[in-house]
Amino acid sequence: MRVFLFALVVAAVGLTVTFAQRSVQVFTGATVIPVSGPAIPNGVLVVENGRIAAVGPAGSVRVPRGADVTDLSGLVVMPGMICTHSHVAQPWGGDSSGPLQPEVRALDAVNVRAASVQKAQAGGITTANLMPGSGHLMGGQTLYVKFRDGKTVDDLALRGADGRVLGGLKMANGTNPQKAKPYPGTRAKSAALVRQRFIEAQEYRDKLANAAGDPEKKPARDLGLEALVEVLDGRRVIHHHTHRHDDILTVLRLSEEFGFRVVLHHVSEAWKVVDEIKAAGAACSLIAIDSPGGKLEARDIKWENAPLLEKAGVDIAFHTDDPINDSRLFLRSAAQGMRVGLSRQAALESLTLAGARMLDLDDRVGSLEVGKDADFVVLDGDPLSIYTKVLQTWIDGELVFDRSLPEDKKWAEGGWGAGSDNHAHHCCLGPTGRLR
C-alpha cells in the first residue's frame, strides 16, 4: 500500500510539473496588430511556454481547456518594440587609449540593474541593441538583449543557436572620433585608419586559413582582429554612426571595398544621398529629433528622411539613442514619421519588424506570428497616437511591466525612486528624499 501511495504521489508531482511546463495563456478581445499582416479586431493571442502558439480572430482560434484567459477588450496588442540603437544600462566600450578598439565588448560593461532598464520596459521596448559610444572609429562590440527582469547580463543577453552571444560592431565617423592624437584629426585620416585595420584583418584571416589548425603556424591571437574577421565573414553586422552625406558615402565605400554588412545609424543627411543608400542595399536606423540643438553636422537633419527612404525601398527603423530620446516615448518616433508622409505599415515596422531584420532576429521577434517569442505590448489606444499609453509589456510570455502596479507606474511617470537604480538607505533620507 505504501509503495502504491508513493507511486501515486510521484505521478501527481509529474503531472504537476508537466502542466507547469505546458502552461497556456490566452489574451482575447483586443485589436491585435501582428505587423506582418493586417490588424485583427477582436483578436485572440495564445501563448505557450513563452512562444506564440496561435493568433487570429475570435472564432478561428481554439482556446485550450484550462488556459489562463485574460480579457483585453477595448485595448490594442502589438509586438514588443525593438530599439536598434540604445545606451540603456551604460554599455560603455572603448577608452581614450586609441580610436580603434573592436576588441572591447558591451557584454562586459552592462549594468542590468540600472533604472533605465525598467524605463525601457515601461516604454514597451522588449529588445535592444546596446551600443558603446561614438567617440571611436571602432567603439566596440554591441550586445543584443531582451529587457527581461534579470540579475546578471546573462539573463538579458541574446544567444544564437550555437550559444554565441549576439551583437554587432559599433563604428562612427564624422566629428565624434576627431580629437587630439592618437585620434584622427580629419575625415580622410579617419577613413585611412579604418581601411588599414580591415586590411590587417584580411591578412589575419588568411594566416589562420593557411595554418589549417596547426598551432605552430597560427598567428598570435588578436581579439580585435578576431572581431573584424567576424565582420568580414558576415557573422557580425556593422552598426555605423554617421550624419553628413559625405560621411555616409564613405561608409558605403568601405562597405563595398571590404564586403561587410552595414546598418547606417542616424543618417541626418540621408535625404541628400537616398539613391546611393538604395544602390548599396544598406538599411537605415533613424533618430527622430523634435527639439533644437545638437551637433553641427546634424543641422540639416529632416524628418522627411523616413518617407523618402521608404519610397526608395530602403529598410528603415527608428531608434531612441537613449538617453538622447527617452525609451518611454519611443512610440512617438514613428508617429512623427507618419506626420511627414511615412506610411502606416512602414511606421509600425520601424518600431518592430524592421529593427528585427537589422539585428538578424526577425525569425524570433518583431511580429506576432506562430512560433515566435511571446514578446508583446498592451496599449490603451492606437500605437501611433500621441495619447496612447503602454499598459503592459510581456517578454517570453512573462509580464515585466504593468502600469496598474504602483511600483511599475513610477517607471512610466516618474516619482520618488524612478530615476535611481536603488533608494538611498532609509537611515539617511527622509520620506521626501531630503537628508535628515
Salt bridges, closest charged atoms under 4 A:
ASP108 OD1 - ARG105 NH2 2.85
ASP154 OD1 - ARG159 NH2 3.28
GLU200 OE1 - ARG197 NH1 2.85
ASP222 OD1 - ARG197 NH2 3.67
GLU226 OE2 - ARG221 NE 2.57
GLU230 OE1 - ARG236 NH2 2.80
ASP233 OD1 - ARG205 NH1 2.83
ASP233 OD2 - ARG235 NH2 3.70
ASP246 OD2 - ARG244 NH2 2.47
ASP247 OD1 - ARG187 NE 2.89
GLU257 OE1 - ARG195 NE 3.01
GLU269 OE1 - HIS245 ND1 2.82
GLU269 OE1 - LYS272 NZ 3.24
ASP290 OD2 - ARG332 NH1 3.29
GLU297 OE1 - ARG187 NH2 3.32
ASP300 OD2 - LYS272 NZ 2.97
ASP300 OD1 - ARG299 NE 3.90
ASP315 OD1 - ARG357 NH2 2.84
ASP321 OD1 - HIS85 NE2 3.13
ASP321 OD1 - HIS87 NE2 2.87
ASP321 OD2 - HIS266 NE2 3.92
ASP326 OD2 - ARG328 NH2 2.79
GLU349 OE1 - ARG357 NH2 2.80
ASP360 OD2 - ARG261 NH2 2.95
GLU369 OE2 - LYS372 NZ 3.34
ASP373 OD1 - ARG51 NE 3.92
ASP373 OD2 - LYS146 NZ 2.58
ASP375 OD2 - LYS146 NZ 2.86
ASP382 OD2 - ARG344 NH2 2.75
ASP396 OD1 - LYS146 NZ 2.70
ASP396 OD2 - ARG148 NE 2.92
GLU407 OE1 - LYS410 NZ 3.27
GLU413 OE2 - ARG403 NH2 2.96
